[in-house]
Amino acid sequence: MKCNCEQSLKLELRTVKYSRSVTIRHVPVLVCDQCMTYELIPSMRSDLKRCIDLLGSDPGKTSFSMTDHHELAGVIYDVLADEDCPDDRLHAKFEDEIEGRINLLLDMYRLAESMRDDEWVSDIRQRLLQLSVILPEMNVFHADV
């Protein structure tokens, strides 16, 4: 992806403050080093908003990681935390990690269905959806943790 200034955006995990009392760690953002702008990955916006809405209108001091609330944030964290992965391998590493996570979730889905655990099935569906919507967006693989 390109910024409005035509520079390539890179993927980073940032800490975001909300209403002075809420700290949200490991939020995947696209960053332009040239004009120093950043934006949330488009497919994460609604899930981040949902997390904030769950806090209510006057949240107390709290902190959480997006990796606990969004499957993609967890995959991005895992990939970027791998210091042994060179930048030129990040694209392949993301693809491998997403494919592996989808396969794991599909196995878990089969198990949850066989156990007739509707709540677990619903949770796994949501997690699969979070991964599937990102696939067209993931053209950004220059990253920093």
NORKA-V846335 format. One record per backbone hydrogen bond with DSSP energy under -1.0 kcal/mol. CO is the residue of the C=O (numbers start at 1). NH is the residue of the N-H. Records with the same first field share a line. If there is no record, write none. Layout:
CO=NH, NH
//
This chain:
1=9
3=6
7=3
10=31
11=144
12=29
14=27
16=24
18=22
21=62
22=18
23=64
24=16
25=66
27=14
28=41
29=12
30=39
31=10
32=36
37=32
39=30
41=44
42=45
44=48
45=49
46=50
47=51
48=52
49=53
50=54
52=55
53=56
62=23
64=25
65=68
66=69, 70
70=74
71=75
72=76
73=77
74=78
75=79
76=80
77=81
79=82
81=83
82=85
86=89
87=90
89=93
90=94
91=95
92=96
93=97
94=98
95=99
96=100
97=101
98=102
99=103
100=104
101=105
102=106
103=107
104=108
105=109
106=110
107=111
108=112
109=113
110=114
111=115
112=117
113=116
116=118
117=121
118=122
119=123
120=124
121=125
122=126
123=127
124=128
125=129
126=130
127=131
128=132
129=133
134=137, 138
137=139
142=11
//
